[in-house]
Amino acid sequence: MNIIKLKSCSDTFADWIKEVDEVLALTPTHTIDGQELEYGDGAFQDQMRRLQQVSLNFEDLPIYPINAQIAKDLIYDHIKGKIDENDKSIL
């Protein structure tokens, strides 16, 4: 597991990072029948929507920096990381 120590003093940025991390942490790596989660699966699509709804909340208006491509890539990267982490724990 990677631990990030932020150098920024921006509470808005730190809150955004925390919320993105919380959404990713709830992402399953496999479907109910044991298959690796894929783009077409409902849970994958739900997580993509959740990630795209995480906003940077400034005083004047919220900004949504995560688009569908970034959400998809983050989810695949999360799944790969979790599977790699599990493989290491087996050894």
Secondary structure, 3 states (H helix, E strand, C coil): CCCCCCCCCCHHHHHHHHHHHHHHHCCCCECCCCCECCCCCHHHHHHHHHHHCCCEECCCCEECCCCHHHHHHHHHHHHHHHHHHHHHHHC
